[in-house]
Structures are given as C-alpha cells and as structure tokens.
Amino acid sequence: MPSVNQTSWDAAVRHLYSDAYAYIATGRRRHEDWTRDVPTLMSRGVPDPRGWVRIDDAERNSERVGNPAWPFAPHPPEYLAPRLKEIDRNSAENLLLALTESGCTLSNLRYFDESPAELRAMARTILERYGNGATYHTNVSKRGSAPGTLDFSLESLGYNPLSILTEDCGLVVVSAAEIGMFWSFSD
C-alpha cells in the first residue's frame, strides 16, 4: 500500500494546481477496460473513494447545465482509448508539473517559490496514491525519443483535445482500484 496519506496528497494537489484552471478527481475503477470508467469520472458521476480533495474549477460554470462533463466533450470510451497514450512514470511526474498552468510546459515552475526538486517531490506524492503498479496515460503528444516518454524541451504543444476549450492537457492514472484524472484547461 502506498505510504501517502490524505493530508500530504491534498496539500500537494491544492498547492500545485492553485493557479491552474483544473479538474483533479479520482474515482473507483469498475471495469477491466479502464477507458470505460473515464467518461463517468469526466461527468463527475463518482465520488472520490477515499474522500480526498477534488478540484473542479468548472463546477459552478453555467455551461455545465445540461452537460455535467463540461468543459469535457461527451466522448465514448472508443473515442478516448486511442487518444490516451501510455507514458512512463518520470514523464507522468513532469506532466503533473506542466499542468500547473496553461501551456503544458515546465516553464510554469518559475512561478513557484519551491525548488524544482521540492515540486517534483509533490508530484511523486500525488502519484504514490496509485501505487507502483499504476499506469499513466495522456492526451499530450510531446513525444520523447524513447517510447512512452514525453519531451518537455520541445517548443510546440501537441495534444488530442477532449474538451470544447482551446487547450486541454491531462493525465489519467490507472491503478487496480482507482482512476485519477489531472487536467488543465485554457481558452
């Protein structure tokens, strides 16, 4: 079982995403094919199984009336599966940090008072919740030279949009018991 606790996880999530327009949520994994769980999580249809913090900056937006998934577009699992590519844990840590503001870049780190090492420790705390057997999937396509890696030194941002906004970049973390979503939006 991961050593992370609610206090450390909540603090890391709140601190890293305090300036982002973000959606951070975790739900129980109910299907072998985890992509079947993602639309329910996008539409806010499940509570956090542990009662830990959730960030939903679009929660009170009037656009959500009639579309609980807003700003996500309503997509079936068949649409999501090919757009969420698996990445390694190091790339997932970098992506969590890149999602702290729009642009999906590690240059966002200059806005924090903490050192990059301290921020990376917060990203590791977040991922610890899901355990060592977790897999990581993203719609971001800053592909590195090795398979399953992201290269944040690339200038251009590429991604497969899953929302109706101008930019949406995110990470889906899949464990045997839970699905976590970490998403940042810009319009």
C-alpha positions in Angstrom: 0.0 0.0 0.0 1.3 3.5 -0.8 2.7 5.5 2.1 1.0 8.7 1.1 -1.8 10.0 3.3 -4.7 12.3 2.8 -3.0 15.3 4.4 0.1 15.1 2.2 -1.8 14.3 -1.0 -4.4 17.1 -0.5 -1.7 19.6 0.2 0.3 18.7 -2.9 -2.8 18.8 -5.1 -4.0 22.1 -3.7 -0.6 23.8 -3.9 0.4 22.6 -7.4 -3.0 23.5 -9.0 -3.9 26.7 -7.1 -3.3 28.8 -10.3 -4.5 26.4 -12.9 -8.0 26.1 -14.4 -8.0 22.4 -13.5 -10.1 19.3 -12.9 -8.5 16.9 -10.5 -10.5 13.9 -9.5 -10.3 10.2 -8.6 -12.9 7.5 -8.8 -13.1 3.8 -8.2 -12.1 1.6 -11.1 -15.1 -0.5 -12.0 -14.0 -2.0 -15.4 -11.1 -4.1 -16.7 -11.1 -1.7 -19.6 -10.4 1.4 -17.6 -11.4 3.7 -20.6 -15.0 2.7 -19.7 -14.5 4.5 -16.3 -13.2 7.7 -17.7 -16.4 9.2 -19.1 -18.1 8.7 -15.7 -15.2 10.5 -14.0 -15.3 13.3 -16.6 -19.0 13.8 -15.9 -18.4 14.0 -12.1 -20.5 10.8 -11.7 -18.5 9.3 -8.9 -17.1 10.5 -5.6 -13.5 10.1 -4.5 -13.4 6.6 -3.0 -11.2 7.9 -0.1 -12.9 11.3 0.3 -9.7 13.1 -0.6 -9.7 16.6 -2.2 -11.1 17.1 -5.7 -10.5 20.3 -7.7 -13.2 21.3 -10.1 -12.8 24.9 -11.3 -15.7 24.5 -13.7 -18.0 23.2 -11.0 -20.2 26.4 -10.9 -19.9 27.3 -14.6 -23.3 27.9 -16.2 -22.1 25.9 -19.2 -22.5 22.8 -17.2 -26.3 23.0 -17.1 -27.4 20.1 -19.2 -23.8 18.9 -19.7 -22.2 17.7 -16.4 -19.0 16.8 -18.2 -18.3 20.4 -19.3 -15.7 21.5 -20.4 -15.1 17.9 -21.5 -16.9 17.0 -24.6 -19.1 13.9 -24.2 -16.9 11.1 -25.6 -17.5 7.3 -25.5 -14.6 5.0 -24.4 -14.0 4.1 -28.0 -13.1 7.7 -28.8 -10.9 8.1 -25.7 -8.8 4.9 -25.9 -6.7 5.8 -28.9 -6.2 9.4 -27.7 -4.8 8.5 -24.3 -1.3 7.1 -24.9 0.7 5.4 -22.2 3.7 7.2 -20.8 6.3 6.3 -18.2 6.3 7.4 -14.5 9.0 10.1 -15.0 7.0 11.6 -17.8 3.9 11.5 -15.6 5.7 13.4 -12.9 6.8 16.0 -15.4 3.3 16.2 -16.8 1.8 16.8 -13.4 4.1 19.8 -13.1 3.5 21.0 -16.6 -0.3 21.1 -15.9 0.1 23.7 -13.2 -0.8 26.4 -15.7 -1.9 26.7 -19.3 0.7 25.9 -22.0 1.6 22.5 -20.6 5.3 23.4 -20.1 7.8 23.1 -17.3 8.5 26.8 -17.5 5.5 27.1 -15.2 7.7 26.1 -12.4 9.3 29.5 -12.2 6.1 30.9 -10.7 6.5 28.7 -7.5 8.7 29.6 -4.5 9.8 26.0 -4.1 12.7 24.5 -5.9 12.2 22.1 -8.8 13.2 19.2 -6.5 10.6 20.2 -4.0 7.9 20.5 -6.7 8.9 17.1 -8.1 8.5 15.6 -4.6 4.9 16.9 -4.6 4.3 15.3 -7.9 5.7 12.0 -6.6 3.4 12.3 -3.5 0.4 12.6 -5.9 1.4 9.5 -7.9 2.1 7.5 -4.7 -1.6 7.3 -4.0 -2.0 5.0 -7.0 0.9 2.6 -6.1 3.8 1.2 -8.0 1.7 -0.9 -10.4 -0.2 2.2 -11.8 -0.1 3.1 -15.5 -0.1 6.6 -16.8 -1.9 7.9 -19.9 -2.1 11.3 -21.6 -3.6 13.2 -24.5 -0.3 15.2 -24.8 1.9 14.3 -27.7 5.3 15.9 -26.9 6.8 12.5 -27.7 10.3 11.9 -26.5 13.0 9.9 -28.2 12.2 6.7 -26.2 8.8 5.1 -26.5 6.4 6.1 -23.7 8.2 9.3 -22.8 7.3 13.0 -23.2 9.9 15.6 -24.1 9.1 19.0 -22.5 12.0 20.7 -24.2 10.0 20.7 -27.4 8.6 24.1 -28.2 5.4 23.0 -29.8 2.4 21.7 -27.8 0.6 18.8 -29.4 -2.4 17.1 -27.8 -5.6 15.3 -28.7 -8.4 17.6 -27.4 -11.0 16.1 -25.1 -12.8 19.3 -24.3 -14.5 22.1 -26.1 -11.9 24.7 -24.9 -8.9 25.9 -26.9 -6.4 23.8 -24.9 -6.8 20.8 -22.6 -4.0 18.7 -21.5 -4.1 15.9 -18.9 -3.0 12.8 -17.3 -5.0 9.7 -16.4 -3.5 7.5 -13.7 -4.8 3.9 -13.6 -4.4 1.5 -10.7 -6.1 -1.8 -9.9 -8.6 0.0 -7.7 -8.7 3.7 -8.8 -8.6 6.1 -11.8 -7.2 9.6 -11.3 -7.6 12.5 -13.7 -5.4 15.5 -13.7 -6.5 18.1 -16.3 -5.7 21.7 -17.1 -7.7 23.9 -19.5 -7.2 27.1 -21.3 -9.4 29.2 -23.6 
